[in-house]
Structure formats: structure tokens, C-alpha cells
């Protein structure tokens, strides 16, 4: 099944009001040809979410968030509810990024609960999975990723509600990338696990690749079977780089 690809940018803890000018530059380069072939999304830090959503009005560039809580309201100082993200203009939210799993000790169960809460609020949950270098060197990549897909993707996953992003932890921000064959193997496993658990409709769930994606390797990576786009880190901070990755679909 040929799915409409998504290229999403995760700004992480980067960006100021001035950085929103990059969204304007992205919009200028997101011409009719590109709009006809690929969806674009930017996930800025929470402080910029509403401003980014305003900046993106009329551009067809979607705005997503980087994390959410599992609850709608409550005494959770510093946390943000999915409904608050919707009110700020977000249409999606990243959950289970390896940096959240590593630095905040997020478990598969917590990631699934966040994804469920996001879907309940009307957001698309971008569920991240991926193995560490030690796990890859130990030959555990497929076992680790398979387990994360089984346990992190909520039961009510549909193509509209869920996107899965495979990000090998050892490739994030390092300049290293797995081979096309390695990516194909993992994405095929993810697709298989999704269909086994969620039925034939899971063939329509987009699976993104992330981890040192840049204009120079985007065309090769985006051509791999079951790769339905990219989750981009540092290269999404500049319009030229981000559009250079999206241009793989021209």
C-alpha cells in the first residue's frame, strides 16, 4: 500500500520566537508540487506551540507537540494535558521518544497510556521505538523493537490516530545511520507486528524513520519499503535542510 508520507520535525529543547521565521521559510518552499506528495509537520517546544500554530495557519504545515501527560487535569506541576495541546493548536504529539525513555525513565506502559490519552483528545500519537547501541550489538534489535511496538502502541490504533517512528537510539544526533537493508528489516517487523495486533487496517499506519536524517541521505532512506516518511531532529531547525529532506518526494 502506498501511503501519503509524513516528514515531521522535532525541535526538542531548541528554538526561540525568532526561530518561527523558519516556519515561514518552510511554507514558502512547500509549493503545490510538494504539497501534493508529502505532509509536513513541525513539533516545537511547548513555549512556542501556540505561536507556531498561528504562524502555520494557511500553510498546510501541521504543528505537533513533543510530549503530554496521561491525565486531562490535576495536580501535575509542570506537565501538559493533551487537551491543552489541542487548545494551543497542536494536531499531534510525540510520545515515547528515546530521550524521554532514557532521561525520564518512561516505560512502554506509560508511553501507551500517553498515546491513548492523546488519541482520546483528538491528537495523532507519534509513538517512538528504537534500540540502543548495546542492544543492536547484542543482536537484540528485532526483539526490542518488537516488544516496544507490542507494548507502546495503544489498542485503539488506527491510521488516523497513530504514527510509529523507528529511531535507533545510537543514530540520533550522531551522524550514524543503519544501512537501508537494516532499516527495511526493522520497518517490515514493525508493519508485521502492527497488522498482527490491529488487523488489516494497520497496513495504513505510517511508519517513519528517524536518526540523523539529512538531505544527503533522505532519498535513499525514504525509498526503503515500509518507510512512510521521517522524524527529523537537528535538520528540522533550518528550513533549507528540512525542505531538502522533504524534496526526496519530489
Buried (B, 14 or more C-beta within 10 A) or exposed (E): EEBEBBBBBBBBEBBEEEBBEBBEBBBEBBEEEBEEBBBBBBBBBBEBBBBBBEBBEEBEBBBBBBBBBBBEEEEEEEEBBBBBBBEBBBBBBBBBBBBBBEEEEBEBEBBBBBBBBBBBBEBBBBBBBBBBEEBBEEEBBBEBBBBBBBBBBBEEBBBEBBBBBBBBBBBBEEEEBBEBEBBBBBBBBBBBBBBEEBEEEBBBBBBBBBBBBBBEBBBBBBEBEBBBBBBBBBBBBBBEBBBBBBBBBE
